[in-house]
Amino acid sequence: IVRALLLANLSSTPVREAMRANQARGHKLLTEFAQIGQERGELRSDLHAGDIAQVFRQIIFGTLLVWSLYGDDSLASRIRTALDVLWKGLSPRDSVAPVAAEGNAI
């Protein structure tokens, strides 16, 4: 399925546009989740929520892409490892001031 999605995205403008629209909605939702996590002290507050959402999406899609190249049963393990690294990198930091400017979107 991942291979088919990537192939469709790369070869079809209408599919690419639909995927962009879906990604924009997903980015908005993940940004809201990240903001909630920051407010609760569960995620770093020195990063913009939109940047956190973007990195999360890139890690998932990158992991899916790499896994699709191998086509083995390692997807769950790859996702676990990627998320473990991500969560540890996003854990709250003591005495770090928030960033002032809005980060990159989609």
C-alpha positions as CSV (number, residue, x, y, z in Angstrom):
1,I,0.0,0.0,0.0
2,V,2.8,2.4,0.9
3,R,4.5,1.7,-2.4
4,A,1.3,2.4,-4.3
5,L,0.7,5.6,-2.5
6,L,4.2,6.9,-3.1
7,L,4.0,5.9,-6.8
8,A,0.6,7.6,-7.2
9,N,1.8,10.7,-5.5
10,L,4.9,10.9,-7.7
11,S,3.1,10.3,-11.0
12,S,-0.3,12.0,-10.7
13,T,-1.0,15.7,-10.2
14,P,-4.6,15.1,-9.0
15,V,-3.5,12.5,-6.5
16,R,-0.7,14.7,-5.3
17,E,-3.1,17.6,-4.8
18,A,-5.5,15.4,-2.8
19,M,-2.7,14.1,-0.7
20,R,-1.5,17.7,-0.1
21,A,-4.9,18.7,1.1
22,N,-5.1,15.6,3.4
23,Q,-1.6,16.4,4.7
24,A,-2.5,19.9,5.5
25,R,-5.5,18.7,7.6
26,G,-3.2,16.2,9.3
27,H,-0.6,18.8,9.9
28,K,-3.2,21.1,11.5
29,L,-4.4,18.3,13.8
30,L,-0.9,17.2,14.8
31,T,0.0,20.8,15.5
32,E,-3.0,21.1,17.9
33,F,-2.0,17.8,19.6
34,A,1.6,19.2,20.0
35,Q,0.3,22.4,21.4
36,I,-1.8,20.5,24.0
37,G,1.3,18.4,24.9
38,Q,3.3,21.6,25.3
39,E,0.7,23.1,27.5
40,R,0.7,20.0,29.7
41,G,4.5,20.0,29.9
42,E,4.7,16.7,28.0
43,L,6.6,18.1,25.0
44,R,9.3,20.6,24.6
45,S,8.1,24.2,24.7
46,D,11.2,25.7,23.0
47,L,10.0,24.3,19.7
48,H,7.0,25.5,17.7
49,A,4.1,23.0,17.7
50,G,4.0,23.2,13.9
51,D,7.6,22.2,13.6
52,I,7.0,19.2,16.0
53,A,4.0,18.2,13.8
54,Q,6.2,18.4,10.7
55,V,9.0,16.4,12.1
56,F,6.5,13.7,13.3
57,R,5.0,13.4,9.8
58,Q,8.4,13.3,8.2
59,I,9.6,10.6,10.5
60,I,6.5,8.4,9.9
61,F,6.6,8.9,6.1
62,G,10.4,8.4,6.0
63,T,10.1,5.2,8.0
64,L,7.3,4.0,5.7
65,L,9.4,4.7,2.7
66,V,12.5,2.9,4.0
67,W,10.4,0.0,5.1
68,S,8.7,-0.2,1.7
69,L,12.1,-0.6,0.1
70,Y,12.7,-3.8,2.1
71,G,9.1,-5.1,2.2
72,D,9.8,-7.2,5.2
73,D,8.0,-7.6,8.5
74,S,10.1,-4.9,10.2
75,L,7.6,-2.0,10.0
76,A,6.4,-2.2,13.6
77,S,10.0,-2.4,14.9
78,R,11.1,0.5,12.6
79,I,8.2,2.7,13.8
80,R,8.9,1.9,17.4
81,T,12.5,2.8,17.0
82,A,11.8,6.0,15.1
83,L,9.2,7.1,17.7
84,D,11.5,6.3,20.6
85,V,14.1,8.6,19.2
86,L,11.6,11.3,18.4
87,W,10.0,11.2,21.9
88,K,13.3,11.4,23.7
89,G,14.3,14.3,21.5
90,L,11.0,16.1,22.2
91,S,11.1,15.6,26.0
92,P,10.9,18.8,28.0
93,R,14.1,20.6,28.7
94,D,14.8,22.6,31.9
95,S,15.3,26.3,31.6
96,V,15.0,26.7,27.9
97,A,13.2,29.7,26.6
98,P,10.5,29.3,23.9
99,V,11.4,30.2,20.3
100,A,9.9,33.6,19.2
101,A,9.1,33.2,15.5
102,E,6.7,30.7,14.0
103,G,8.4,27.8,12.3
104,N,7.9,26.2,8.9
105,A,4.5,24.9,7.8
106,I,3.8,21.9,5.7
